[in-house]
Amino acid sequence: MTERDCDLEPGLPAAFADWLTRREPADAAARVVDLVDRVRARLTGTRPVVVHDLGSGTGAMGRWLAPRLPGPQHWVLHDGDTGLLARAAVDVPPAAVDGSPVSVETRRGDLTRLTATELADADLVTASALLDMLTAEEVGRVVAACVGRPALFTLSVVGHVRLDPEDPLDAEVAAAFDDHQRRTVRGRRLLGPDAVAVTAAAFAGHGAAVTLRSSPWRLGPVDGGLLGEWLTGWIDAAREQQPLLAGPLSGYVRRRQADLAAGRLSVLVDHQDLLALPTVNP
C-alpha cells in the first residue's frame, strides 16, 4: 500500500485503517521534535489548549503530539470517514506532558471546505501525511482557514526515495510513482510531492513564518513487514501510472523480493514537516 492510496472520501476500506496502524511507529520515529518545541513555546495561556487535527485518520497524530504539549488539551478530529473517526475516538491520546487530561471530539466532513470560523478556537492546527492528497486550490483553502494560528503539517512526501542496495530501475520506478502522486482523480489534480512547496508559499503569502524540516522514514530489515508492504504499493503505483514498465518490473520485483527476504534491503522515504507560525499571535 502506498503512503497515499485513497481519496478524501467516506467509506474507506478497513484495510486502509489497518495500514495507518501499521505505519504509526514509523511515522512517530520520523516526525521532527524541535518543531514541537517551537509550538509549545506559543502555548502559554491558562485555558485548555485546543488542537484541530485535519485528516485525523485513526488519531495517530494526537497520540504522538499530546504527550509533548502542555495541558489540559482538547482535540477536535476532522475526517471524512466515520470508521476512522470511531477508531480515533476510542483510542484517546495519553495525558499531556504535565499530566493534565486530554479530551477528544470528532467531526465528520470535507476538511478542504473548513473555514476560519470553524477553526477559530484552535491554538494549533495539525495534519499528518495529508498535503499530497490535495490540489493547489484545496491547499489554498486550508491555509486560508488556518491563518492567524500555528499550523504543524507533518510527513508530506517530497519525491525522494533511496533504496539500498541500488538497482538500475530504481530511478524509473520512482519517477513513475511521483507521476502517480500527481495524477488527476475525478477532475482533481493532486499535488503529490509538490504539495509542501505550494503550502509553504501559501502560508508565506499570508504573512506566516514558515519552517521546513526533513522527516524521513528509514526502514530496514527489522521493519520487514512494513517495508514489504510499502515496496509492493510503491511498485504497484508505478506500474499503474506507466504500463510500459510492466515487463521490466517483473525482474525488478523478483530482485527486490530477494533483497527483502535476505534481509539486505533498506529504504529512505523522505518527507518534510512544515510549521507555519503567525508573525503576530492571534
C-alpha positions in Angstrom: 0.0 0.0 0.0 1.3 3.5 -0.9 1.6 6.3 1.6 -1.5 7.8 -0.1 -3.7 5.3 -1.9 -7.2 6.7 -1.2 -9.1 9.9 -1.8 -10.7 12.3 0.7 -14.0 10.4 0.9 -16.0 8.5 3.4 -16.3 4.7 3.2 -12.7 3.8 3.1 -11.8 0.1 3.3 -10.9 -1.3 6.6 -7.5 -2.2 5.1 -6.6 1.4 5.0 -7.2 1.9 8.7 -5.0 -1.2 9.4 -2.3 0.4 7.2 -2.5 3.6 9.2 -2.0 1.5 12.4 1.0 -0.4 10.9 2.7 2.7 9.8 2.2 4.6 13.1 5.6 3.6 14.7 7.5 4.7 11.5 5.6 8.0 11.5 6.3 8.6 15.1 10.0 8.0 14.6 10.2 10.4 11.7 8.4 13.5 12.9 10.6 16.4 13.9 10.5 17.2 17.6 12.2 20.6 17.5 9.2 22.0 15.7 7.1 20.9 18.6 9.3 22.8 20.9 8.6 25.9 19.0 4.8 25.2 19.1 5.0 24.6 22.9 6.6 28.0 23.5 3.5 29.6 22.0 1.0 27.7 24.2 1.3 29.8 27.4 -2.4 30.6 28.1 -4.4 29.4 31.0 -7.3 27.9 29.2 -7.2 24.3 27.8 -5.2 24.0 24.6 -7.4 23.4 21.6 -5.9 21.4 18.7 -7.8 20.8 15.4 -6.3 17.7 13.6 -7.2 17.6 9.9 -7.5 14.3 8.2 -7.0 12.7 11.6 -7.4 9.1 10.5 -7.1 6.8 13.5 -5.8 9.6 15.7 -2.1 8.8 15.5 -1.1 12.5 15.4 -2.8 13.1 18.8 -1.2 10.0 20.3 2.2 11.3 19.3 1.8 15.0 20.0 -0.5 15.3 23.0 2.2 13.9 25.4 4.6 16.6 24.1 2.2 19.6 24.7 1.0 21.2 28.0 -2.5 20.5 29.2 -5.3 20.3 29.7 -5.9 19.7 26.0 -9.0 19.3 23.8 -8.5 17.7 20.4 -11.0 18.1 17.5 -10.5 15.4 15.0 -11.7 16.1 11.4 -12.0 13.3 8.9 -14.4 12.3 6.1 -14.6 8.7 7.2 -16.8 7.7 10.1 -15.0 4.4 10.6 -11.6 6.1 11.1 -13.2 8.7 13.5 -14.7 5.8 15.5 -11.3 4.2 15.9 -9.8 7.5 16.9 -12.5 8.3 19.5 -11.8 5.1 21.5 -8.0 5.4 21.4 -7.7 8.7 23.2 -4.3 10.3 23.5 -2.4 9.9 26.8 -2.2 12.7 29.3 -0.4 15.8 28.4 3.3 16.4 29.3 2.3 17.8 32.7 -0.2 15.1 33.5 -3.3 17.1 32.6 -6.2 15.3 30.9 -6.8 15.2 27.1 -10.3 15.2 25.7 -11.4 14.4 22.1 -14.3 15.1 19.9 -14.8 14.1 16.3 -16.2 16.0 13.3 -17.0 14.3 10.0 -16.9 16.4 6.9 -14.9 17.7 3.9 -11.8 19.2 5.6 -10.9 21.1 2.4 -14.1 23.1 3.0 -13.3 24.1 6.5 -13.5 27.8 7.2 -11.6 30.2 9.5 -14.7 30.4 11.7 -14.7 26.6 12.2 -11.1 26.8 13.4 -11.4 30.0 15.3 -10.9 28.3 18.7 -7.8 26.5 17.6 -4.5 27.2 19.4 -2.9 24.8 16.9 -3.9 23.1 13.6 -2.2 19.8 12.7 -2.2 17.3 9.9 -0.1 14.3 9.0 0.5 12.7 5.6 -2.2 14.9 4.1 -0.9 17.6 1.9 0.0 15.4 -1.1 -3.7 14.3 -1.3 -4.8 17.9 -2.0 -5.0 20.1 -5.1 -3.5 23.6 -5.2 -6.9 25.1 -4.8 -7.6 22.9 -1.8 -4.3 23.8 -0.2 -5.2 27.4 -0.6 -8.5 27.0 1.2 -6.9 25.0 4.0 -4.2 27.6 4.5 -6.7 30.4 4.5 -8.7 28.7 7.2 -5.5 28.3 9.3 -4.3 31.9 9.1 -3.7 33.5 12.4 -2.8 30.4 14.4 0.1 27.9 14.4 -0.1 25.0 11.9 2.0 21.9 12.0 1.7 19.7 9.0 4.0 16.6 9.2 5.1 13.7 6.9 4.4 15.2 3.5 6.1 13.2 0.7 8.6 15.2 -1.4 9.5 12.7 -4.1 12.8 11.4 -2.8 13.3 7.7 -2.2 16.6 5.9 -1.9 16.9 2.1 -1.7 20.0 0.2 -0.6 21.3 -1.8 -2.4 20.7 0.3 -5.5 19.1 -1.2 -8.7 19.3 0.3 -12.2 15.5 0.5 -12.4 15.1 2.5 -9.1 15.0 5.9 -10.7 12.5 5.0 -13.3 10.2 3.4 -10.8 10.5 6.4 -8.5 9.7 8.8 -11.4 6.6 6.8 -12.3 5.5 6.8 -8.7 5.9 10.5 -8.4 3.8 11.0 -11.6 1.1 8.7 -9.9 1.2 11.0 -6.9 0.4 13.9 -9.2 -2.3 12.2 -11.1 -5.8 13.6 -11.8 -8.6 11.9 -9.9 -12.2 12.8 -10.8 -11.1 16.2 -12.1 -8.8 16.9 -9.1 -5.1 17.4 -10.0 -3.2 16.1 -6.9 -0.1 17.9 -5.8 1.8 14.9 -4.7 5.4 15.7 -3.9 4.9 19.3 -4.9 2.5 19.9 -2.0 5.0 21.1 0.6 6.4 23.9 -1.7 2.8 25.0 -2.6 1.7 25.0 1.0 4.8 26.9 2.2 4.3 29.6 -0.4 0.6 29.9 0.5 1.4 30.4 4.2 4.2 32.9 3.4 1.7 34.8 1.2 -0.5 35.2 4.3 2.5 36.6 6.2 3.3 33.5 8.2 6.8 32.4 9.2 7.4 29.0 7.6 10.0 26.4 8.8 10.6 23.2 6.9 12.4 20.1 8.3 13.2 16.8 6.7 11.4 13.9 8.4 12.3 10.6 6.5 11.1 7.1 7.1 14.2 4.9 7.5 13.1 1.3 7.1 15.4 -1.7 7.2 15.4 -5.5 7.9 13.8 -5.0 11.3 10.9 -3.4 9.6 10.4 -6.2 7.1 6.6 -6.3 7.2 6.1 -2.6 6.8 9.0 -2.3 4.3 7.5 -5.1 2.2 4.0 -3.6 2.2 5.5 -0.2 1.2 7.6 -1.7 -1.5 4.6 -3.5 -3.0 2.5 -0.3 -3.0 5.3 1.7 -4.5 5.8 -0.7 -7.4 2.1 -1.1 -8.0 1.5 2.6 -8.3 4.4 2.9 -10.7 3.0 0.1 -12.8 -0.4 1.7 -12.8 1.0 5.0 -13.9 3.4 3.7 -16.5 2.1 0.4 -18.1 5.2 0.2 -20.3 7.1 -0.6 -17.2 5.2 -3.9 -16.7 7.8 -6.0 -18.5 10.9 -4.6 -16.8 9.1 -4.6 -13.4 8.8 -8.4 -13.4 12.5 -8.8 -13.0 12.7 -5.8 -10.7 10.1 -7.3 -8.3 12.0 -10.6 -8.2 15.2 -8.8 -7.3 13.7 -6.6 -4.7 11.8 -9.5 -3.1 15.0 -11.5 -2.9 16.7 -8.5 -1.2 13.8 -8.2 1.2 13.8 -12.0 2.0 17.6 -11.9 2.6 17.3 -9.0 5.0 19.6 -6.8 2.9 17.0 -4.2 1.8 16.6 -0.8 3.4 14.9 2.3 2.2 14.8 6.0 2.9 11.5 7.7 2.1 11.9 11.4 2.6 9.2 13.7 3.9 9.1 17.2 5.1 7.4 18.6 8.2 6.1 22.2 7.9 5.5 24.6 10.7 3.7 27.9 10.0 3.6 30.5 12.7 1.7 33.8 12.6 4.1 36.7 12.9 1.6 38.1 15.4 -0.2 35.9 17.9 -4.0 35.7 17.2 
